């Protein structure tokens, strides 16, 4: 029997975040997009444009090469951050995670980005993947936003701010595809803010997780600046005066 559990959104967490100084080569002084994880007791961390670990030179795109951690093989890991308008997006995906360690392994991952655009009014969160020969394996996904714009993913459990959505799944059978969706819900941010994705669970020996994805998207509301409105009002007023003068001149021409 498949088990999917959805839990409440908008619950405050007690986690605090720290700003990470990762000035390696061309890396920014403060990470904007970063990932951290613990796999079978082995820890890993990488920041966007830290070229000792990030294989993608494009800012906002963090790619980590294929590697084996604690006997677990990761193939094709990619994280992206898009700052709006019209939308803010934080995404993470891996092509395949394979456990050849000889035993069940605990996995915890966090991906976080800062300086997302505001104002916002809505968010939507989702995640999914396919377990293969992994019955009994588990996964928990969580999605956060932080109005203080604190950097998350300093550790695999570092998620500052407010819990927006969370869900879990237990694998059954030889293959088992799961999908978790929050739908669309209110999220009001009035200044730069951060978003963080958490994923944790266990993967049994010989099991794999294919096409793991997780995404958090918010809108960016269009705002008319007061200066622009004043300029438009002045232009309309000027057109009104011009039209009046033309009408007055036309009247005098016939008298």
BASEZA-583087 format. One record per residue (C-alpha): residue in one letter; x, y, z. Coordinates in Angstrom, 3 decimals, always signed. Example, Ala and Ser with C-alpha at 12.3 -4.5 7.8 and 13.67 -1.06 7.14 Angstrom:
REM BASEZA-583087
site aa:a xx:+12.300 yy:-4.500 zz:+7.800
site aa:s xx:+13.670 yy:-1.060 zz:+7.140
This chain:
REM BASEZA-583087
site aa:x xx:+0.000 yy:+0.000 zz:+0.000
site aa:x xx:+1.361 yy:+3.408 zz:-0.954
site aa:x xx:+1.546 yy:+6.014 zz:+1.790
site aa:x xx:+1.642 yy:+9.722 zz:+1.020
site aa:x xx:+1.317 yy:+12.150 zz:+3.915
site aa:x xx:+0.767 yy:+15.897 zz:+3.580
site aa:x xx:+1.343 yy:+18.126 zz:+6.565
site aa:x xx:+0.393 yy:+21.708 zz:+7.393
site aa:x xx:+1.969 yy:+24.795 zz:+5.822
site aa:x xx:+2.930 yy:+28.138 zz:+7.371
site aa:x xx:+4.442 yy:+26.605 zz:+10.545
site aa:x xx:+7.381 yy:+28.540 zz:+11.980
site aa:x xx:+10.662 yy:+26.697 zz:+12.385
site aa:x xx:+13.311 yy:+27.351 zz:+15.036
site aa:x xx:+16.204 yy:+26.891 zz:+12.614
site aa:x xx:+18.620 yy:+29.810 zz:+12.238
site aa:x xx:+20.909 yy:+30.447 zz:+9.295
site aa:x xx:+24.426 yy:+31.800 zz:+8.870
site aa:x xx:+25.970 yy:+33.620 zz:+5.916
site aa:x xx:+28.650 yy:+31.410 zz:+4.364
site aa:x xx:+31.956 yy:+32.920 zz:+3.232
site aa:x xx:+33.126 yy:+30.803 zz:+0.299
site aa:x xx:+35.593 yy:+33.047 zz:-1.519
site aa:x xx:+37.285 yy:+30.417 zz:-3.678
site aa:x xx:+38.528 yy:+31.639 zz:-7.046
site aa:x xx:+35.664 yy:+33.629 zz:-8.551
site aa:x xx:+33.153 yy:+32.525 zz:-5.909
site aa:x xx:+31.034 yy:+35.314 zz:-4.365
site aa:x xx:+31.788 yy:+36.360 zz:-0.778
site aa:x xx:+28.268 yy:+35.366 zz:+0.253
site aa:x xx:+26.718 yy:+32.323 zz:-1.378
site aa:x xx:+23.453 yy:+32.996 zz:-3.210
site aa:x xx:+22.796 yy:+29.373 zz:-4.250
site aa:x xx:+24.287 yy:+26.419 zz:-2.421
site aa:x xx:+23.773 yy:+22.742 zz:-1.581
site aa:x xx:+24.814 yy:+20.611 zz:+1.381
site aa:x xx:+24.231 yy:+16.981 zz:+2.196
site aa:x xx:+25.043 yy:+13.999 zz:+4.374
site aa:x xx:+25.018 yy:+10.564 zz:+2.759
site aa:x xx:+25.843 yy:+7.521 zz:+4.852
site aa:x xx:+27.748 yy:+9.727 zz:+7.291
site aa:x xx:+29.759 yy:+11.490 zz:+4.555
site aa:x xx:+29.207 yy:+15.260 zz:+4.261
site aa:x xx:+29.387 yy:+17.410 zz:+1.126
site aa:x xx:+28.821 yy:+21.122 zz:+0.431
site aa:x xx:+29.118 yy:+23.341 zz:-2.624
site aa:x xx:+28.285 yy:+26.958 zz:-3.476
site aa:x xx:+27.398 yy:+28.406 zz:-6.860
site aa:x xx:+30.570 yy:+29.409 zz:-8.761
site aa:x xx:+32.887 yy:+27.698 zz:-6.298
site aa:x xx:+34.718 yy:+26.057 zz:-9.172
site aa:x xx:+36.408 yy:+23.505 zz:-6.938
site aa:x xx:+33.035 yy:+21.709 zz:-6.968
site aa:x xx:+30.603 yy:+23.582 zz:-9.275
site aa:x xx:+31.001 yy:+22.364 zz:-12.862
site aa:x xx:+28.661 yy:+24.969 zz:-14.372
site aa:x xx:+30.209 yy:+28.444 zz:-14.894
site aa:x xx:+26.815 yy:+30.147 zz:-15.273
site aa:x xx:+25.656 yy:+32.067 zz:-12.196
site aa:x xx:+22.466 yy:+30.619 zz:-10.749
site aa:x xx:+23.234 yy:+27.115 zz:-12.057
site aa:x xx:+25.041 yy:+24.741 zz:-9.698
site aa:x xx:+26.059 yy:+21.343 zz:-11.095
site aa:x xx:+28.013 yy:+18.708 zz:-9.211
site aa:x xx:+29.771 yy:+15.906 zz:-11.070
site aa:x xx:+28.965 yy:+12.219 zz:-10.669
site aa:x xx:+30.317 yy:+10.931 zz:-7.377
site aa:x xx:+29.967 yy:+8.206 zz:-4.760
site aa:x xx:+29.382 yy:+9.153 zz:-1.121
site aa:x xx:+29.183 yy:+6.539 zz:+1.634
site aa:x xx:+28.670 yy:+3.819 zz:-0.955
site aa:x xx:+25.823 yy:+5.741 zz:-2.640
site aa:x xx:+26.302 yy:+6.814 zz:-6.257
site aa:x xx:+24.907 yy:+10.163 zz:-7.426
site aa:x xx:+24.510 yy:+10.641 zz:-11.175
site aa:x xx:+23.649 yy:+14.025 zz:-12.676
site aa:x xx:+23.003 yy:+16.547 zz:-9.874
site aa:x xx:+21.762 yy:+20.017 zz:-10.839
site aa:x xx:+20.420 yy:+23.018 zz:-8.892
site aa:x xx:+19.090 yy:+26.236 zz:-10.409
site aa:x xx:+17.897 yy:+29.590 zz:-9.116
site aa:x xx:+15.787 yy:+32.025 zz:-11.155
site aa:x xx:+15.052 yy:+35.503 zz:-9.805
site aa:x xx:+11.932 yy:+37.205 zz:-11.176
site aa:x xx:+9.925 yy:+38.895 zz:-12.410
site aa:x xx:+7.704 yy:+37.285 zz:-13.469
site aa:x xx:+8.537 yy:+34.319 zz:-11.185
site aa:x xx:+11.101 yy:+33.216 zz:-8.605
site aa:x xx:+12.201 yy:+29.573 zz:-8.923
site aa:x xx:+14.390 yy:+27.244 zz:-6.860
site aa:x xx:+14.905 yy:+23.773 zz:-8.343
site aa:x xx:+16.984 yy:+20.689 zz:-7.563
site aa:x xx:+17.208 yy:+17.391 zz:-9.434
site aa:x xx:+19.322 yy:+14.275 zz:-9.780
site aa:x xx:+19.173 yy:+11.774 zz:-12.594
site aa:x xx:+19.766 yy:+8.736 zz:-10.377
site aa:x xx:+20.770 yy:+7.843 zz:-6.806
site aa:x xx:+21.954 yy:+4.220 zz:-6.371
site aa:x xx:+22.754 yy:+2.524 zz:-3.068
site aa:x xx:+25.510 yy:-0.067 zz:-3.415
site aa:x xx:+26.798 yy:+0.317 zz:+0.143
site aa:x xx:+25.711 yy:-3.098 zz:+1.401
site aa:x xx:+23.141 yy:-1.696 zz:+3.828
site aa:x xx:+20.358 yy:+0.831 zz:+4.259
site aa:x xx:+21.673 yy:+4.423 zz:+4.081
site aa:x xx:+20.336 yy:+7.675 zz:+5.510
site aa:x xx:+20.380 yy:+10.606 zz:+3.089
site aa:x xx:+19.772 yy:+14.296 zz:+3.856
site aa:x xx:+20.059 yy:+17.145 zz:+1.341
site aa:x xx:+19.424 yy:+20.909 zz:+1.435
site aa:x xx:+19.419 yy:+23.472 zz:-1.380
site aa:x xx:+19.007 yy:+27.189 zz:-0.695
site aa:x xx:+19.031 yy:+30.489 zz:-2.567
site aa:x xx:+18.816 yy:+34.118 zz:-1.429
site aa:x xx:+17.818 yy:+37.523 zz:-2.845
site aa:x xx:+14.594 yy:+36.434 zz:-4.519
site aa:x xx:+12.470 yy:+39.315 zz:-5.857
site aa:x xx:+9.375 yy:+40.763 zz:-4.212
site aa:x xx:+6.554 yy:+41.573 zz:-3.745
site aa:x xx:+4.956 yy:+38.134 zz:-3.971
site aa:x xx:+1.451 yy:+36.877 zz:-3.313
site aa:x xx:+1.506 yy:+33.144 zz:-4.160
site aa:x xx:+3.695 yy:+30.031 zz:-4.048
site aa:x xx:+3.548 yy:+26.489 zz:-5.368
site aa:x xx:+5.766 yy:+23.557 zz:-4.337
site aa:x xx:+6.192 yy:+20.063 zz:-5.748
site aa:x xx:+8.535 yy:+17.098 zz:-5.799
site aa:x xx:+8.696 yy:+13.590 zz:-7.187
site aa:x xx:+10.693 yy:+10.621 zz:-8.399
site aa:x xx:+10.653 yy:+6.864 zz:-8.983
site aa:x xx:+11.950 yy:+4.232 zz:-6.565
site aa:x xx:+13.339 yy:+1.059 zz:-8.156
site aa:x xx:+13.786 yy:-2.194 zz:-6.168
site aa:x xx:+13.588 yy:+0.000 zz:-3.079
site aa:x xx:+10.497 yy:-1.174 zz:-1.148
site aa:x xx:+10.589 yy:+0.217 zz:+2.381
site aa:x xx:+12.736 yy:+3.206 zz:+1.424
site aa:x xx:+11.395 yy:+6.581 zz:+2.569
site aa:x xx:+11.569 yy:+10.204 zz:+1.538
site aa:x xx:+10.485 yy:+13.444 zz:+3.218
site aa:x xx:+10.380 yy:+16.752 zz:+1.330
site aa:x xx:+10.073 yy:+20.220 zz:+2.885
site aa:x xx:+9.892 yy:+23.732 zz:+1.416
site aa:x xx:+10.760 yy:+26.971 zz:+3.250
site aa:x xx:+10.778 yy:+30.739 zz:+2.683
site aa:x xx:+12.508 yy:+33.330 zz:+4.887
site aa:x xx:+11.575 yy:+37.027 zz:+4.960
site aa:x xx:+14.936 yy:+37.774 zz:+6.636
site aa:x xx:+16.700 yy:+36.564 zz:+3.457
site aa:x xx:+19.040 yy:+34.296 zz:+5.464
site aa:x xx:+21.249 yy:+31.808 zz:+3.632
site aa:x xx:+20.151 yy:+28.221 zz:+4.149
site aa:x xx:+21.816 yy:+24.885 zz:+3.356
site aa:x xx:+24.720 yy:+25.559 zz:+5.687
site aa:x xx:+23.948 yy:+21.983 zz:+6.734
site aa:x xx:+21.457 yy:+19.381 zz:+5.423
site aa:x xx:+18.934 yy:+20.501 zz:+8.052
site aa:x xx:+19.518 yy:+24.271 zz:+7.807
site aa:x xx:+16.255 yy:+25.808 zz:+6.596
site aa:x xx:+15.604 yy:+29.340 zz:+7.907
site aa:x xx:+12.168 yy:+30.915 zz:+7.935
site aa:x xx:+8.671 yy:+29.511 zz:+7.525
site aa:x xx:+7.716 yy:+25.966 zz:+6.547
site aa:x xx:+5.407 yy:+26.336 zz:+3.526
site aa:x xx:+4.748 yy:+22.698 zz:+2.646
site aa:x xx:+5.956 yy:+19.205 zz:+3.483
site aa:x xx:+5.138 yy:+15.660 zz:+2.449
site aa:x xx:+6.454 yy:+12.113 zz:+2.754
site aa:x xx:+6.337 yy:+8.812 zz:+0.926
site aa:x xx:+7.169 yy:+5.140 zz:+1.600
site aa:x xx:+8.227 yy:+3.033 zz:-1.407
site aa:x xx:+6.420 yy:-0.218 zz:-2.276
site aa:x xx:+6.898 yy:-2.850 zz:-4.996
site aa:x xx:+9.636 yy:-3.161 zz:-7.585
site aa:x xx:+8.919 yy:+0.302 zz:-8.973
site aa:x xx:+7.029 yy:+3.097 zz:-7.285
site aa:x xx:+6.550 yy:+6.634 zz:-8.586
site aa:x xx:+5.545 yy:+9.380 zz:-6.154
site aa:x xx:+4.505 yy:+12.981 zz:-6.618
site aa:x xx:+3.859 yy:+15.615 zz:-3.940
site aa:x xx:+2.087 yy:+18.885 zz:-4.785
site aa:x xx:+1.142 yy:+21.808 zz:-2.557
site aa:x xx:-1.208 yy:+23.445 zz:-5.023
site aa:x xx:-1.189 yy:+27.260 zz:-5.017
site aa:x xx:-1.275 yy:+29.073 zz:-1.666
site aa:x xx:-0.684 yy:+32.620 zz:-0.381
site aa:x xx:+2.869 yy:+33.826 zz:+0.279
site aa:x xx:+3.338 yy:+37.547 zz:+0.922
site aa:x xx:+6.959 yy:+38.740 zz:+0.796
site aa:x xx:+7.658 yy:+42.485 zz:+0.647
site aa:x xx:+11.470 yy:+42.478 zz:+0.453
site aa:x xx:+14.312 yy:+40.241 zz:-0.720
site aa:x xx:+13.838 yy:+36.754 zz:+0.715
site aa:x xx:+15.413 yy:+33.303 zz:+0.644
site aa:x xx:+13.998 yy:+29.885 zz:-0.198
site aa:x xx:+15.240 yy:+26.455 zz:+0.896
site aa:x xx:+14.436 yy:+22.880 zz:-0.142
site aa:x xx:+15.031 yy:+19.916 zz:+2.184
site aa:x xx:+14.984 yy:+16.219 zz:+1.300
site aa:x xx:+15.713 yy:+13.360 zz:+3.687
site aa:x xx:+15.040 yy:+9.649 zz:+4.033
site aa:x xx:+16.486 yy:+6.172 zz:+3.756
site aa:x xx:+17.434 yy:+4.100 zz:+0.716
site aa:x xx:+17.699 yy:+0.342 zz:+1.131
site aa:x xx:+20.683 yy:-1.623 zz:-0.162
site aa:x xx:+20.381 yy:-2.235 zz:-3.909
site aa:x xx:+17.649 yy:+0.392 zz:-4.236
site aa:x xx:+17.702 yy:+3.458 zz:-6.440
site aa:x xx:+15.811 yy:+6.726 zz:-6.779
site aa:x xx:+15.445 yy:+7.897 zz:-10.374
site aa:x xx:+14.500 yy:+11.393 zz:-11.539
site aa:x xx:+14.371 yy:+12.988 zz:-8.097
site aa:x xx:+13.030 yy:+16.548 zz:-8.410
site aa:x xx:+11.986 yy:+19.311 zz:-6.075
site aa:x xx:+10.790 yy:+22.820 zz:-6.959
site aa:x xx:+9.493 yy:+25.932 zz:-5.200
site aa:x xx:+8.038 yy:+28.755 zz:-7.316
site aa:x xx:+6.573 yy:+32.134 zz:-6.326
site aa:x xx:+5.030 yy:+34.903 zz:-8.370
site aa:x xx:+6.387 yy:+38.469 zz:-8.490
site aa:x xx:+3.631 yy:+41.078 zz:-8.447
site aa:x xx:+3.954 yy:+43.974 zz:-10.901
site aa:x xx:+3.990 yy:+47.329 zz:-9.088
site aa:x xx:+3.425 yy:+50.705 zz:-10.728
site aa:x xx:+5.958 yy:+53.203 zz:-9.384
site aa:x xx:+4.556 yy:+56.550 zz:-8.098
site aa:x xx:+6.931 yy:+58.466 zz:-10.400
site aa:x xx:+5.624 yy:+56.628 zz:-13.428
site aa:x xx:+2.012 yy:+57.280 zz:-12.419
site aa:x xx:+2.772 yy:+60.976 zz:-11.894
site aa:x xx:+4.445 yy:+61.185 zz:-15.310
site aa:x xx:+1.459 yy:+59.496 zz:-16.939
site aa:x xx:-0.944 yy:+61.838 zz:-15.137
site aa:x xx:+1.041 yy:+64.879 zz:-16.263
site aa:x xx:+1.028 yy:+63.677 zz:-19.854
site aa:x xx:-2.743 yy:+63.145 zz:-19.811
site aa:x xx:-3.245 yy:+66.608 zz:-18.274
site aa:x xx:-1.088 yy:+68.163 zz:-20.984
site aa:x xx:-3.066 yy:+66.417 zz:-23.710
site aa:x xx:-6.256 yy:+67.735 zz:-22.134
site aa:x xx:-4.982 yy:+71.336 zz:-22.204
site aa:x xx:-3.815 yy:+70.964 zz:-25.813
site aa:x xx:-7.216 yy:+69.662 zz:-26.859
site aa:x xx:-8.948 yy:+72.574 zz:-25.111
site aa:x xx:-6.729 yy:+75.161 zz:-26.850
site aa:x xx:-7.460 yy:+73.607 zz:-30.238
site aa:x xx:-11.193 yy:+73.775 zz:-29.556
site aa:x xx:-10.924 yy:+77.451 zz:-28.516
site aa:x xx:-8.908 yy:+78.362 zz:-31.634
site aa:x xx:-11.370 yy:+76.567 zz:-33.859
site aa:x xx:-14.244 yy:+78.499 zz:-32.312
site aa:x xx:-12.529 yy:+81.886 zz:-32.850
site aa:x xx:-11.750 yy:+80.981 zz:-36.477
site aa:x xx:-15.529 yy:+80.824 zz:-37.240
site aa:x xx:-16.439 yy:+84.114 zz:-35.534
